[in-house]
Amino acid sequence: VLAARNPLLLFIDDDCLIEDENYLRRLTEAHQEEPERVAIGGPYRLPARSSFWDRAYHANMEAWLEQQKFSRDESRALLGGNASYKARVFQSGHRFPPSIKYGGSETPLNHKLFEERGPHRFDPELSLTHRSRLSLPSLTRKAFLQGRGFADQSKWMAEGFQDNREVRQPSWTIRL
């Protein structure tokens, strides 16, 4: 991340697809339209043949995201697998928490940036297809690991964002 030469960084999950040929152009234009806004992201959409467990997880994730939003296009947090940041965020010392190994590692960074810079832009048109392929065992494991990640995240946020040694963006994919 610190060695990036582009002024914009995009983080997507390894099980997400950019299917809209205009996605990157739209994302770049959104950053150019709002030079002071440091984070922009969008939603996931599911493939037509998603499992019941994929749909259940997706509904839960969308409910969480709605709690983060102030309006249709402003939010205090973005989905880690569909978020872009201006490189200057990381060049100025901000980091993903290194202690969080799974699930939600972007949330403390998003909340810190929100406190300092105001709401992030959430653009419903910047959607990615999320092909998670969950089953009951994999969803259970994912929920457990994300719960552990949330506990680590809460601790890290309570400590005042002091741990800035590494840049890390873990994958949300679980393979059984």
C-alpha positions in Angstrom: 0.0 0.0 0.0 2.7 2.5 0.9 4.6 1.7 -2.3 1.5 2.3 -4.5 2.2 4.7 -7.4 -1.5 5.5 -8.1 -3.2 8.1 -6.0 -6.2 5.8 -5.6 -6.3 2.4 -4.0 -9.1 -0.1 -4.5 -9.7 -3.0 -2.1 -12.0 -5.8 -3.3 -12.5 -9.3 -2.0 -11.1 -12.2 -3.8 -14.6 -13.6 -4.4 -15.9 -10.4 -5.9 -16.1 -9.6 -9.6 -16.2 -6.2 -11.4 -18.7 -6.9 -14.1 -19.6 -3.3 -15.0 -17.1 -2.1 -17.6 -17.6 1.5 -16.4 -16.9 0.7 -12.7 -13.3 1.9 -12.7 -14.1 5.0 -14.7 -17.0 5.9 -12.5 -14.9 5.3 -9.4 -12.1 7.5 -10.6 -14.6 10.3 -11.6 -16.2 10.1 -8.1 -12.8 10.7 -6.5 -12.1 13.6 -8.9 -15.5 15.1 -8.2 -14.8 15.1 -4.5 -11.1 15.6 -3.9 -11.4 16.1 -0.1 -13.4 12.9 0.4 -10.8 10.2 1.1 -13.0 7.0 0.9 -15.6 5.9 -1.7 -17.3 2.5 -2.0 -20.4 0.7 -3.0 -22.5 -2.4 -2.4 -22.3 -6.0 -3.3 -24.9 -7.7 -5.4 -25.4 -11.5 -5.5 -25.4 -13.7 -8.5 -28.8 -15.0 -9.5 -28.0 -18.5 -8.3 -26.9 -17.7 -4.8 -27.5 -20.1 -2.0 -30.0 -19.5 0.9 -26.9 -19.0 3.1 -25.4 -16.5 0.7 -28.7 -14.6 0.7 -28.9 -14.7 4.5 -25.4 -13.4 5.0 -26.0 -10.7 2.3 -29.2 -9.5 4.1 -27.3 -9.3 7.4 -24.5 -7.3 5.8 -26.9 -5.0 4.1 -28.7 -4.3 7.4 -25.3 -3.5 9.0 -24.4 -1.2 6.1 -27.8 0.6 6.4 -27.0 1.4 10.1 -23.7 3.0 9.0 -25.4 5.3 6.4 -26.6 8.8 6.9 -28.2 9.1 3.5 -28.4 7.3 0.2 -24.8 8.3 -0.6 -23.0 9.1 2.8 -21.8 6.6 5.3 -19.5 6.3 8.3 -18.2 2.9 7.1 -17.8 1.1 3.8 -17.7 -2.6 2.9 -14.1 -3.8 3.0 -14.4 -5.8 -0.2 -15.6 -2.8 -2.2 -13.8 0.3 -0.9 -11.4 2.7 -2.4 -9.2 5.2 -0.6 -6.9 8.0 -1.7 -3.3 6.8 -1.2 -2.6 9.9 1.0 -4.7 8.2 3.7 -2.0 5.6 4.1 0.9 8.0 3.4 -0.3 10.1 6.3 0.0 7.2 8.7 -3.4 5.6 8.8 -3.5 1.8 8.7 -5.8 -1.2 8.9 -5.4 -2.7 12.4 -2.7 -5.4 12.2 -4.1 -7.4 15.1 -7.4 -8.1 13.2 -6.9 -11.2 11.1 -10.4 -11.7 9.8 -13.6 -9.8 9.1 -14.2 -6.1 9.4 -10.6 -5.0 9.6 -11.5 -1.9 7.6 -14.2 -0.7 10.1 -11.8 1.0 12.6 -10.0 2.8 9.8 -13.3 3.9 8.3 -14.5 5.2 11.6 -11.3 7.0 12.3 -11.4 8.6 8.8 -15.0 9.5 9.4 -14.1 11.2 12.7 -11.4 13.2 11.0 -12.8 13.9 7.5 -16.6 13.4 7.7 -18.8 10.9 5.9 -17.5 8.5 3.2 -19.3 8.4 -0.2 -21.4 5.4 -0.8 -22.4 5.0 -4.4 -25.1 2.4 -5.1 -23.9 2.4 -8.8 -20.5 1.1 -7.8 -21.6 -2.4 -7.1 -19.6 -5.6 -7.3 -20.8 -9.2 -7.7 -20.1 -11.1 -4.6 -19.7 -14.9 -5.3 -19.3 -16.1 -1.7 -20.7 -19.7 -2.1 -21.6 -20.2 1.5 -23.0 -23.3 3.1 -24.3 -23.7 6.7 -20.9 -24.8 8.0 -19.0 -22.1 6.2 -21.4 -19.4 7.3 -21.2 -20.6 10.9 -17.4 -20.5 10.7 -17.5 -17.1 9.1 -19.8 -15.7 11.8 -17.5 -17.1 14.5 -14.4 -15.6 13.0 -16.1 -12.3 12.3 -17.2 -12.2 15.9 -13.7 -12.7 17.1 -12.6 -10.0 14.6 -15.3 -7.7 16.1 -13.9 -8.3 19.6 -10.4 -7.4 18.4 -11.7 -4.4 16.5 -13.6 -3.1 19.6 -10.4 -3.4 21.6 -8.3 -1.7 19.0 -10.9 1.2 18.7 -11.0 1.6 22.5 -7.2 1.9 22.6 -7.5 4.9 20.4 -6.1 3.6 17.1 -2.5 3.4 18.5 -1.3 0.4 16.6 -0.2 1.7 13.2 2.7 -0.6 12.4 1.4 -2.5 9.4 -1.0 -2.1 6.5 -3.2 -5.2 6.1 -6.4 -6.0 4.2 -7.3 -9.6 4.8 -9.5 -11.7 2.6 -13.0 -12.5 3.7 -13.0 -15.8 1.9 -13.2 -19.0 4.0 -12.2 -22.3 2.5 -13.1 -25.4 4.4 
